[in-house]
């Protein structure tokens, strides 16, 4: 979100980052190495963006702390644990289609000593019938709504799921984070943007709602949108080697989706960045900066 974003994430999640309805229409680059690598990206997104995710949970327009929360497309738990930290009396139902993500989330819950406050549910949220998710006061969906094949139906289902007066928080990513300066690498400046442009073209068919304005769709589903906020993220890589690992892992996964469409010179330059033994490896750079945007909508069931 993460990681949100997710993160992402993130990717986005990367998709953050993305971990919507279980990744049936997941980013093609995230499919290249299975959910294991994807889970690692989500974990890195959560670590890098922890402060930003906490700021979103603190911003939510709530008059009282929610007791029952549902995290839709929870991934490996970036939002789940931020919400548990923010609302110490709450219980969270974490929903995702990936059994591996849910297992990792449960392990984290045990390590943190909050396993009694977390319930995991494996479900495809594009299915016509949802499992029983209770009557939450707050539903959280970070970097997950754009994965839905029928987001209009999902929004209406969430509206009916919430208790009257309950809040739905939707976090959307502007795209997968950027890390390199525009002048990099020296022999192929602008490489990162070209790689992402190629990736966006391959994803557009599968995720037409990525980066969407969810405000009108929330209103059409019966919600009252109470507030909207865009968060600009700019984190210098020198603060943590985690950002280098995030950049490496994300670009490794994107490569699988775009290799056939990149110019040969760009593919060569990208492979040099991804070669951890190369002097040009992205891990050896000291000019990385994680840059992304996340927009949050707070919508009320009135």
ZILINWO-V574633 format. One record per backbone hydrogen bond with DSSP energy under -0.5 kcal/mol. NH is the residue of the N-H (numbers start at 0). CO is the residue of the C=O. If there is no record, write none. Layout:
BEGIN
[[NH;CO] [NH;CO]]
END
This chain:
BEGIN
[[3;0] [3;1] [10;8] [10;11] [12;14] [12;16] [13;9] [13;10] [14;9] [14;16] [15;8] [15;9] [16;12] [16;14] [17;11] [18;142] [25;22] [29;26] [30;26] [30;27] [31;27] [31;28] [33;30] [36;32] [37;33] [38;34] [39;35] [40;36] [41;37] [42;38] [43;39] [44;40] [45;41] [46;42] [47;43] [48;44] [49;46] [52;48] [53;49] [54;50] [55;51] [56;52] [57;53] [58;54] [59;55] [61;59] [68;90] [69;137] [70;92] [71;69] [71;139] [72;94] [73;70] [73;94] [76;73] [80;76] [81;77] [82;78] [83;79] [84;80] [85;81] [86;82] [87;85] [89;86] [90;66] [91;116] [92;68] [93;91] [93;118] [94;70] [94;92] [95;120] [98;96] [101;97] [102;98] [103;99] [104;100] [105;101] [106;102] [107;103] [108;104] [109;105] [110;106] [111;107] [112;108] [112;109] [113;108] [114;108] [116;113] [117;114] [118;91] [120;93] [122;95] [122;120] [124;122] [126;123] [132;130] [136;67] [137;67] [138;166] [139;69] [140;168] [142;140] [142;170] [146;143] [147;144] [150;147] [152;149] [153;149] [154;150] [155;151] [156;152] [157;153] [158;154] [159;155] [160;156] [161;157] [162;135] [164;300] [165;162] [166;136] [167;298] [168;138] [168;166] [169;167] [169;296] [170;140] [170;168] [171;169] [171;294] [173;292] [177;290] [183;180] [187;184] [189;181] [189;183] [190;183] [190;187] [193;189] [194;190] [195;191] [196;192] [197;193] [198;194] [199;195] [200;196] [201;197] [202;198] [203;199] [205;202] [206;202] [208;145] [209;206] [211;208] [213;211] [216;212] [217;213] [218;214] [219;215] [220;216] [221;218] [222;217] [223;299] [224;222] [225;223] [225;297] [226;297] [228;295] [230;228] [230;293] [231;229] [232;230] [232;291] [234;289] [235;233] [236;287] [238;235] [239;236] [242;239] [243;239] [244;240] [245;241] [246;242] [247;243] [248;244] [249;245] [250;246] [251;247] [252;248] [253;249] [254;250] [255;251] [256;252] [256;253] [257;253] [258;254] [260;257] [261;257] [266;262] [267;263] [268;264] [269;265] [270;266] [271;267] [272;268] [273;269] [274;270] [275;273] [277;274] [280;277] [281;272] [283;280] [284;281] [288;178] [289;234] [290;177] [290;288] [291;232] [293;230] [294;171] [295;228] [296;169] [297;226] [298;167] [298;296] [299;223] [300;165] [301;299]]
END
